[in-house]
């Protein structure tokens, strides 16, 4: 077997493989002889089938089988000799052999993992949100919980922010209806951000039974590319206006939040503990986001095309699953692979960089780390012990947790390399609440 490797670009490799026809034929003949002793063919006793008949029936198939095996074997030997770490499966192409050639000639195209040199993080800095949790933040959260549990009653007045309205609407673009632009008896909570702001603003101030026509332009980055950036005319009828009625903050309200005896002080304490846990997680998430960007900015890493393609498929499937949970069929919204490419490449690069850091600095996950993570996560549930058992009953679920812990190990390592600057931040900014709604 002879082979040589070419490097068309950073990660792609081309390998020429030459396999002796005699080597193939020797193996084929050996297999035919063994097969002749066991094969059953009508008209012949077992073990008495002439080799010529066996060759006629099975020779071509065995030849292809042996050739495929030899090709893969020689490819692996060549890869091992060249010390190459291949990504995915190679693509083999048979080459035109010279007349009377004693060899089969093949070309193999494949990708290899990149060489990664982790960049210097010491000159970089990240901002760490510092948020204080006190009575003020607990009261804001209670107000949000009040609104989430609000009951609604008919209102004999124009629609306002915070109201729940029922509408019929039809949207037209260039005089034609478009997909998703029509609905009847559509319930909408004004101010929750479910629909576009321009559409919501047009409804505010309308009264029950009123009809209205208005124009709006869909954002250029709107998720439905068919209407993105286009101007639409909407005809809306307001069927009903309901105003929220907030529950009092009392013992019954505390019970509705899971405080069995309705103790209001215990409710405040539980909310504060929950907020502190959420602040810790969100602070960690913001630090992680900055650290990942630092790693990308300082480390040169090419992403293999095949891994990007695989990641695009995963992202598209995740998007389909997300749409399905909202009752939207994926056929209704085109999910073009090219729109996922940038995100897929970023994720692949980060995965390769993180794996290299874990290997270099021995940051592999320890069982006690996984246990601690699961137990901490379970504390936000009513029955923590059951949540812990649920995770440990499934290797797949536990593997997901281990992946998160592995990322956390890398973040902890990186935080020791960079400069961490404390940044005071308002509670609602960290939580993503608007100051008006909070």
CORVEN-V433855 format. One record per residue. N is the residue number from 1. RES is the residue in three letters. PHI is phi in degrees with one decimal (none if undefined). OMEGA is omega in whole degrees, -180 to 180 (999 if undefined). D_CENTER is the distance of its C-alpha to the mean C-alpha in Angstrom with 2 decimals. Layout:
[[N;RES;PHI;OMEGA;D_CENTER] [N;RES;PHI;OMEGA;D_CENTER]]
This chain:
[[1;UNK;none;178;43.26] [2;UNK;-123.1;180;42.77] [3;UNK;-157.1;173;39.61] [4;UNK;-145.3;-173;38.65] [5;UNK;-114.4;174;35.38] [6;UNK;-114.1;179;34.67] [7;UNK;-116.8;180;32.05] [8;UNK;-61.5;176;31.30] [9;UNK;-150.2;-172;28.72] [10;UNK;-55.6;-173;26.93] [11;UNK;-112.7;-178;24.69] [12;UNK;-80.9;178;26.21] [13;UNK;-130.7;174;29.17] [14;UNK;-123.6;-175;31.86] [15;UNK;-128.3;175;34.05] [16;UNK;-92.9;-178;37.35] [17;UNK;-125.9;178;38.51] [18;UNK;-119.8;-177;42.07] [19;UNK;-119.9;-179;43.05] [20;UNK;-64.1;176;46.68] [21;UNK;-63.4;180;47.71] [22;UNK;-63.1;179;50.26] [23;UNK;-59.3;179;47.63] [24;UNK;-65.3;-175;45.81] [25;UNK;-65.3;178;49.07] [26;UNK;-59.2;-180;50.26] [27;UNK;-67.8;179;47.18] [28;UNK;-63.1;-180;47.43] [29;UNK;-59.8;-180;51.15] [30;UNK;-63.2;-179;50.52] [31;UNK;-69.8;178;48.00] [32;UNK;-62.8;179;50.35] [33;UNK;-64.3;179;53.19] [34;UNK;-67.1;-180;51.16] [35;UNK;-68.0;-179;49.98] [36;UNK;-61.6;-179;53.60] [37;UNK;-80.7;-177;54.57] [38;UNK;-127.4;-173;52.14] [39;UNK;-68.1;177;51.30] [40;UNK;-109.5;178;52.94] [41;UNK;-129.6;-176;54.35] [42;UNK;-57.4;179;56.73] [43;UNK;99.0;180;60.35] [44;UNK;-129.2;175;59.94] [45;UNK;-74.8;178;60.19] [46;UNK;-53.6;179;57.20] [47;UNK;84.9;-178;57.56] [48;UNK;-116.0;179;60.15] [49;UNK;-74.7;180;57.99] [50;UNK;-59.9;-179;59.20] [51;UNK;-59.5;-180;56.79] [52;UNK;-62.9;180;57.34] [53;UNK;-67.9;179;56.04] [54;UNK;-61.8;-180;52.98] [55;UNK;-65.3;179;52.30] [56;UNK;-61.0;-175;52.65] [57;UNK;-84.1;-172;50.17] [58;UNK;-120.4;-174;47.57] [59;UNK;-60.2;-177;48.24] [60;UNK;-64.0;-179;45.83] [61;UNK;-64.2;180;42.93] [62;UNK;-65.9;180;43.63] [63;UNK;-63.0;178;43.95] [64;UNK;-64.5;-179;40.45] [65;UNK;-63.9;-179;39.10] [66;UNK;-67.5;180;40.85] [67;UNK;-60.6;178;39.96] [68;UNK;-62.3;180;36.22] [69;UNK;-64.8;180;36.56] [70;UNK;-63.4;-180;38.64] [71;UNK;-61.2;180;36.29] [72;UNK;-66.0;180;33.30] [73;UNK;-63.8;-179;35.65] [74;UNK;-68.5;176;37.05] [75;UNK;-63.2;-180;33.68] [76;UNK;-62.9;178;32.56] [77;UNK;-64.7;-180;35.92] [78;UNK;-65.4;179;35.60] [79;UNK;-63.7;180;32.12] [80;UNK;-66.9;179;33.51] [81;UNK;-64.1;-179;36.58] [82;UNK;-85.0;-180;34.65] [83;UNK;56.7;-179;32.32] [84;UNK;-100.6;175;29.20] [85;UNK;-102.7;-174;25.67] [86;UNK;-84.0;177;24.27] [87;UNK;-108.9;177;20.67] [88;UNK;70.3;-177;20.28] [89;UNK;-102.9;179;23.43] [90;UNK;-75.9;175;26.33] [91;UNK;-108.4;-177;27.75] [92;UNK;-97.5;176;31.48] [93;UNK;-134.0;178;34.13] [94;UNK;-74.2;180;37.79] [95;UNK;-101.3;178;40.24] [96;UNK;-72.1;-180;43.73] [97;UNK;-83.2;176;46.14] [98;UNK;-67.3;-179;49.62] [99;UNK;-60.0;-178;52.45] [100;UNK;64.3;178;53.75] [101;UNK;-67.3;180;50.83] [102;UNK;-95.2;-177;50.58] [103;UNK;-133.5;168;46.82] [104;UNK;-92.3;-178;43.63] [105;UNK;-114.3;180;41.52] [106;UNK;-134.8;171;37.70] [107;UNK;-117.1;178;35.10] [108;UNK;-119.7;177;31.65] [109;UNK;-114.4;-178;28.79] [110;UNK;-159.4;178;25.77] [111;UNK;-115.6;178;23.54] [112;UNK;-121.1;176;23.82] [113;UNK;-68.2;-178;21.76] [114;UNK;-75.4;169;22.69] [115;UNK;-80.3;-175;25.16] [116;UNK;-120.3;173;23.66] [117;UNK;-115.2;-177;25.96] [118;UNK;-66.2;-177;24.52] [119;UNK;-73.9;179;25.88] [120;UNK;-85.4;-178;28.28] [121;UNK;-95.2;-170;26.77] [122;UNK;-63.9;-178;30.18] [123;UNK;-89.6;-177;30.94] [124;UNK;-99.0;178;27.79] [125;UNK;-134.6;176;27.46] [126;UNK;-129.7;180;24.86] [127;UNK;-97.9;178;25.63] [128;UNK;-106.3;179;25.46] [129;UNK;-61.9;176;25.74] [130;UNK;-119.2;-175;28.80] [131;UNK;-124.8;178;29.11] [132;UNK;-96.7;179;32.06] [133;UNK;-110.7;179;31.87] [134;UNK;-140.6;-178;35.22] [135;UNK;-60.0;-178;37.05] [136;UNK;-59.9;-179;36.06] [137;UNK;-69.4;178;32.31] [138;UNK;-64.2;180;32.97] [139;UNK;-64.8;178;35.07] [140;UNK;-62.2;180;32.44] [141;UNK;-66.8;177;29.92] [142;UNK;-61.5;179;32.67] [143;UNK;-64.6;177;33.28] [144;UNK;-64.6;178;29.66] [145;UNK;-63.6;176;29.91] [146;UNK;-59.3;-177;33.18] [147;UNK;-67.0;179;31.69] [148;UNK;-67.0;-178;28.87] [149;UNK;-102.4;-177;31.66] [150;UNK;-66.1;170;34.08] [151;UNK;-101.2;-175;36.29] [152;UNK;-121.8;177;37.36] [153;UNK;-130.9;-179;40.84] [154;UNK;-57.6;-180;42.28] [155;UNK;-120.7;179;43.22] [156;UNK;-96.6;-179;46.17] [157;UNK;-163.4;177;45.04] [158;UNK;-63.2;-180;42.69] [159;UNK;-67.0;180;38.94] [160;UNK;-136.6;177;37.59] [161;UNK;-54.3;-180;34.40] [162;UNK;94.6;179;33.37] [163;UNK;-77.3;170;35.00] [164;UNK;-105.3;-178;33.51] [165;UNK;-119.9;176;34.69] [166;UNK;-121.1;-175;34.90] [167;UNK;-134.7;164;35.04] [168;UNK;-112.5;177;35.46] [169;UNK;-150.4;175;34.27] [170;UNK;-136.6;178;34.33] [171;UNK;-108.8;180;32.82] [172;UNK;-127.5;172;34.44] [173;UNK;-121.3;-175;33.56] [174;UNK;54.8;177;36.67] [175;UNK;81.9;-178;38.34] [176;UNK;-117.3;175;35.84] [177;UNK;-67.1;180;33.45] [178;UNK;-130.4;-177;29.76] [179;UNK;-58.6;178;26.84] [180;UNK;79.1;-176;25.79] [181;UNK;-100.7;-179;28.81] [182;UNK;-143.3;177;31.03] [183;UNK;-158.9;174;31.20] [184;UNK;-125.8;-179;33.99] [185;UNK;50.4;-178;34.30] [186;UNK;-88.8;-180;31.06] [187;UNK;-88.6;-175;30.71] [188;UNK;-145.1;176;29.38] [189;UNK;-96.6;-176;29.45] [190;UNK;-71.4;178;30.64] [191;UNK;105.6;-178;28.95] [192;UNK;-91.0;176;25.61] [193;UNK;78.0;-178;23.76] [194;UNK;-70.2;180;22.64] [195;UNK;-116.5;-179;24.44] [196;UNK;-64.2;-175;25.40] [197;UNK;-58.6;-179;27.98] [198;UNK;-62.9;179;30.65] [199;UNK;-67.1;-179;30.61] [200;UNK;-64.5;-180;30.90] [201;UNK;-60.7;-179;33.69] [202;UNK;-69.2;-179;35.64] [203;UNK;-80.7;-180;35.74] [204;UNK;-59.7;-179;36.89] [205;UNK;99.1;177;40.67] [206;UNK;-75.9;179;41.02] [207;UNK;-111.1;-180;43.27] [208;UNK;-56.9;-180;43.21] [209;UNK;87.9;-178;44.37] [210;UNK;-77.3;175;43.88] [211;UNK;-114.7;-175;42.45] [212;UNK;-148.9;175;41.04] [213;UNK;-120.9;-180;39.93] [214;UNK;-150.6;178;37.87] [215;UNK;-109.7;174;35.91] [216;UNK;-152.1;179;32.54] [217;UNK;-112.3;177;30.29] [218;UNK;-68.5;178;26.58] [219;UNK;-58.0;180;24.57] [220;UNK;-62.6;-179;23.93] [221;UNK;-100.2;-179;20.16] [222;UNK;-59.7;-172;20.16] [223;UNK;-63.4;177;17.24] [224;UNK;-90.5;-174;19.86] [225;UNK;-64.1;-178;21.16] [226;UNK;-68.3;-179;24.34] [227;UNK;-115.0;-178;25.64] [228;UNK;-55.9;177;24.06] [229;UNK;78.9;-177;27.00] [230;UNK;-96.9;178;29.56] [231;UNK;-91.6;-179;32.35] [232;UNK;-127.1;173;32.71] [233;UNK;-107.1;180;35.64] [234;UNK;-110.8;171;34.99] [235;UNK;-109.7;-173;37.71] [236;UNK;-122.9;171;37.11] [237;UNK;-119.0;179;39.29] [238;UNK;-92.8;-176;38.97] [239;UNK;-89.0;-173;39.88] [240;UNK;-161.3;174;39.62] [241;UNK;-121.9;178;39.12] [242;UNK;-125.2;179;38.37] [243;UNK;-104.2;-178;38.53] [244;UNK;-75.6;173;36.84] [245;UNK;-119.0;-175;39.07] [246;UNK;-83.1;177;37.77] [247;UNK;-74.5;175;38.69] [248;UNK;-71.5;175;40.90] [249;UNK;-82.4;-177;39.56] [250;UNK;-136.5;-178;41.71] [251;UNK;-62.0;-180;41.78] [252;UNK;-65.7;178;40.36] [253;UNK;-65.2;179;37.41] [254;UNK;-61.5;179;36.82] [255;UNK;-63.9;-180;37.02] [256;UNK;-65.8;178;34.40] [257;UNK;-94.3;177;32.03] [258;UNK;97.6;176;32.79] [259;UNK;-87.4;-169;35.81] [260;UNK;-55.8;-177;38.19] [261;UNK;-88.6;178;41.46] [262;UNK;71.9;-179;40.45] [263;UNK;-67.0;-176;41.20] [264;UNK;-67.6;178;40.22] [265;UNK;-63.4;178;40.33] [266;UNK;-63.2;178;37.99] [267;UNK;-61.1;178;35.63] [268;UNK;-60.5;-179;35.73] [269;UNK;-62.7;-180;35.20] [270;UNK;-64.5;179;32.19] [271;UNK;-65.2;179;30.61] [272;UNK;-62.6;179;31.39] [273;UNK;-63.3;179;29.88] [274;UNK;-64.8;179;26.68] [275;UNK;-66.2;179;26.58] [276;UNK;-62.9;178;27.23] [277;UNK;-65.7;-180;24.36] [278;UNK;-66.7;178;22.01] [279;UNK;-62.7;179;23.53] [280;UNK;-60.0;-178;23.02] [281;UNK;-65.8;-179;19.29] [282;UNK;-71.5;176;18.85] [283;UNK;-63.4;179;21.18] [284;UNK;-62.4;-179;19.31] [285;UNK;-65.1;179;16.00] [286;UNK;-67.8;176;18.03] [287;UNK;-64.8;180;19.61] [288;UNK;-61.1;-180;16.44] [289;UNK;-60.0;180;15.20] [290;UNK;-69.4;180;18.67] [291;UNK;-63.7;179;18.91] [292;UNK;-60.7;179;15.83] [293;UNK;-67.4;177;17.47] [294;UNK;-60.3;180;20.76] [295;UNK;-63.9;178;19.59] [296;UNK;-66.1;-177;18.34] [297;UNK;-70.8;-173;21.63] [298;UNK;-104.3;-176;23.90] [299;UNK;-116.4;176;22.59] [300;UNK;-84.1;-177;23.16] [301;UNK;-151.1;175;20.57] [302;UNK;-87.9;-179;20.22] [303;UNK;-99.3;177;17.09] [304;UNK;-59.7;-178;18.16] [305;UNK;-57.4;-176;17.73] [306;UNK;-64.8;178;16.89] [307;UNK;-70.0;177;13.87] [308;UNK;-64.1;180;12.64] [309;UNK;-62.0;178;13.42] [310;UNK;-64.5;-179;11.59] [311;UNK;-68.0;176;8.29] [312;UNK;-58.9;179;9.20] [313;UNK;-61.3;179;9.84] [314;UNK;-64.6;-178;6.59] [315;UNK;-66.3;178;5.11] [316;UNK;-64.7;179;8.51] [317;UNK;-65.4;177;8.56] [318;UNK;-61.5;179;5.90] [319;UNK;-64.5;178;8.16] [320;UNK;-63.3;179;11.11] [321;UNK;-64.0;179;10.60] [322;UNK;-64.5;178;10.41] [323;UNK;-63.6;-179;13.47] [324;UNK;-62.7;179;15.17] [325;UNK;-67.2;178;15.24] [326;UNK;-95.2;180;17.03] [327;UNK;76.8;-179;19.38] [328;UNK;-109.0;177;18.42] [329;UNK;-76.1;-176;18.56] [330;UNK;-63.3;179;16.17] [331;UNK;-66.5;-178;19.48] [332;UNK;-75.1;-179;20.52] [333;UNK;-126.6;-178;17.98] [334;UNK;-63.2;178;17.61] [335;UNK;-109.9;-176;14.16] [336;UNK;-81.8;-179;15.49] [337;UNK;-53.1;-176;13.83] [338;UNK;-63.7;179;15.55] [339;UNK;-74.6;179;13.85] [340;UNK;-106.0;-172;10.49] [341;UNK;-60.8;-176;12.55] [342;UNK;-61.5;179;12.96] [343;UNK;-65.2;180;9.43] [344;UNK;-63.4;180;8.89] [345;UNK;-62.7;179;12.25] [346;UNK;-61.2;-178;11.68] [347;UNK;-66.1;179;8.92] [348;UNK;-64.4;180;11.32] [349;UNK;-60.0;180;14.26] [350;UNK;-62.1;179;13.18] [351;UNK;-59.6;179;12.53] [352;UNK;-67.8;-180;16.00] [353;UNK;-65.3;-180;17.63] [354;UNK;-62.6;180;16.63] [355;UNK;-62.5;179;17.85] [356;UNK;-67.3;179;21.04] [357;UNK;-64.7;179;21.71] [358;UNK;-59.5;-179;21.31] [359;UNK;-67.8;-176;23.75] [360;UNK;-66.5;-173;26.21] [361;UNK;-105.1;176;26.47] [362;UNK;51.7;-177;26.08] [363;UNK;-101.9;-179;23.32] [364;UNK;-59.7;-176;22.37] [365;UNK;-72.2;176;21.58] [366;UNK;-97.7;-178;24.78] [367;UNK;-53.6;-178;25.17] [368;UNK;-68.2;177;26.68] [369;UNK;-68.4;179;23.71] [370;UNK;-62.4;-179;21.42] [371;UNK;-61.8;-179;24.17] [372;UNK;-62.9;-180;24.59] [373;UNK;-64.5;-179;20.93] [374;UNK;-62.3;-179;20.95] [375;UNK;-65.4;178;24.33] [376;UNK;-65.4;179;23.40] [377;UNK;-61.5;-176;20.39] [378;UNK;-69.3;-176;22.79] [379;UNK;-63.5;-179;25.38] [380;UNK;-83.4;180;23.78] [381;UNK;-107.8;-176;24.52] [382;UNK;-66.5;180;27.96] [383;UNK;-124.1;-175;28.38] [384;UNK;-56.5;-177;26.71] [385;UNK;-62.1;179;28.33] [386;UNK;-65.6;179;26.84] [387;UNK;-65.0;178;23.29] [388;UNK;-62.6;179;24.01] [389;UNK;-61.4;-179;25.48] [390;UNK;-61.8;179;22.58] [391;UNK;-67.5;-176;20.16] [392;UNK;-77.6;178;22.81] [393;UNK;-86.2;-178;23.53] [394;UNK;-132.7;177;20.32] [395;UNK;-57.5;-179;19.49] [396;UNK;-65.8;180;15.86] [397;UNK;-64.7;-180;15.51] [398;UNK;-67.1;179;17.49] [399;UNK;-65.3;177;15.42] [400;UNK;-62.5;179;12.33] [401;UNK;-64.5;180;14.92] [402;UNK;-61.3;177;16.32] [403;UNK;-64.3;178;13.19] [404;UNK;-67.1;179;13.30] [405;UNK;-65.7;179;17.04] [406;UNK;-61.5;177;16.83] [407;UNK;-61.8;180;14.97] [408;UNK;-63.9;177;17.60] [409;UNK;-61.8;179;20.31] [410;UNK;-66.3;179;19.43] [411;UNK;-61.4;180;19.40] [412;UNK;-61.5;178;22.75] [413;UNK;-62.4;-177;24.17] [414;UNK;-66.4;180;23.26] [415;UNK;-64.2;176;24.75] [416;UNK;-79.6;-179;27.97] [417;UNK;-92.6;-176;28.02] [418;UNK;-92.7;174;27.47] [419;UNK;-92.5;-179;29.66] [420;UNK;-102.1;-178;28.36] [421;UNK;-110.2;177;29.96] [422;UNK;-68.0;-180;30.22] [423;UNK;-132.6;179;29.66] [424;UNK;-64.7;-176;31.04] [425;UNK;-140.2;177;28.85] [426;UNK;-67.9;-179;29.62] [427;UNK;-54.7;-177;27.99] [428;UNK;-67.9;177;26.87] [429;UNK;-68.7;179;25.32] [430;UNK;-66.1;-177;23.11] [431;UNK;-79.0;180;22.24] [432;UNK;84.3;177;21.62] [433;UNK;-83.5;169;24.69] [434;UNK;-80.0;-178;27.10] [435;UNK;-62.8;-179;30.53] [436;UNK;-68.9;-177;32.15] [437;UNK;-76.6;-178;30.17] [438;UNK;-75.7;999;30.32]]
